[in-house]
Amino acid sequence: MDDRTALKAGLFNVLRDVQSFQTTHLFPELWSLANHDEEISSLLHNFYRRLHLPVIARIRRLNPTLDEADAETVAVFISSFVEGSTIFAGHGKPHAGRMADLASIALETLVGMVETMTPERLHALREPWANAPPEISGPAEFLLREPVG
């Protein structure tokens, strides 16, 4: 299986697993425990590091312009989407019925991002974060309100 297909298959299967009762309930509990227990936090960090290693290697094969650190950033971004989908589209969650759409969007955009991201683009994306103007870096409740008028 080529790396592109393997990445898509991995994402597909992890997103499918997100919809299992066990995953939907276990991982949020682990994340919560990790916020309060250093040992669990360390174990969870090591779990994700081991999980990311083959993904980083695959990303680097698909996009050799990315160095190890940049490929890890991309892997963490992908993992963030996948893990976050547990909250919204996991088993019994409000958007569980939309997982096919969410997964389809994820497969297309995340694999495309892996293939097209350049170190220059990734590094350029940091600038707006580091120097965000006040109109976009205010409190979340302000940013999420609908405009009036």
N, C-alpha and C positions, 0 to 999 in steps of 0.2 A: 504494500500500500504506500503510495507516495505521501510526502509530508503534508501537502494541502488536504488531501482526503483524510489523513489520520487526524489532523487538527480539527477538521469539521466533525469527524466521527466522535472524537473526544468531547468536543463541546456539546454535540447532540446528546450523547449518553449522560453527561453530567447534568445537562438541563432536564433530561428525562428523569434522572434520579432526584433532582430537586423536588419533583412532584410526589415523591414517595412520602408516606406518613413518617417513616423513621428519619429521613433526612430533614424534612420540614421541621420536625420537633427537636431532633438532636442538636443540630448545629447552632440554632439560636440559643439554646441552653448552654452549649460550650462557650459561645462568644460572651454570654453574660457571666458565666463563671470566670472566664479569663480576665474580665474586668476587675475581679475581686481577689484573684488567687494567682500569685506570681508563678507558681509551679505549673498550673494549668495554662497560663499565658505562654510560658516557655514551651510547653509540650505542643500547644496549638501552633505557635510560630514555627517550630521544627516540622510539624506535620505539613504545613503549607509550603515551607521551603523545599521539603522532599517532593511534594506534589508539583511544585513549579519547575524543578530542575529539568525534567524531560520536556516540558513545554518550552522552556527557555532554549533548549538545544534545538527543538523543532523550529522555533521562531528564527533562530540564527541560520538554520539551513534554508528556510524559506526566504529570508532577507539577510544576506550576509553583510549588508552595510551596517547593521546594528551590532554594537559591541555587547558584551555580557551584561553590563549595567543597563543599557537601553532596552535590551531584550527582556531583562527582568522587569523593567518598568512596564513594558507592554504586557507581559504575563500577569503582573499584578493587576493591571487595568482589566484584563479579560476576567481574571478571577473575581474582581470586585463586582463586575456585572453579574456573573454567574451566581455568586453568593448572595448578592442583593436580590436576585429574582426569587430567592426562597421566601422573602418577606411578602412579596406582592403576588407571586404566582405559584407558590408551593402548594402542597396538599391542603385543600380546604380553604385556601386564601382567596381574597376577593377576585383576583385576576387569573386564577388557575385555568379557567376556560380559554384564556388568551395565550397560553404557553406556546401553542403551535405558531402563532404569529410572532410572539416575542423571540422564540428560538430561531425562526426563519430570518428575522431581522438581524439577530445576533450572529448567525452563521455567515450571512453575507457581509455585514459591516466589520465584524471582528477579524475575519480571515482577510478581507480586503485591506484592513488597516495593517495587519501583519505584513502583507505583501508590499504595501506602498509607503509605509512610514520610513522617513529618512532621519538620520541623526540630526540633521539641520532643522528639519520640521519639528521634531520632538523637542529639541532645545529651544526653538523659537516659541513654542507653545508655553514655555515656562514664564516668559516675560510678562504676558498679561496677568498671570496669577500673582507674580511677585510684585507687580506695580499696578494693581487693579485700581481704577479710579473710584471715588466714593459712590458714584451713581450705580455701580454694579457690585459694590462690596459692602453694602449695607446689611442690616439685619434681615434674616430670611423672611420674616413675616412681612416686611416691607416689599421685598422683591417678589413675593408670590401673590401679592394683591393685584387684582385687575385694575387697569388704569381707569380713572374717573374722568368722564366727560367726553 
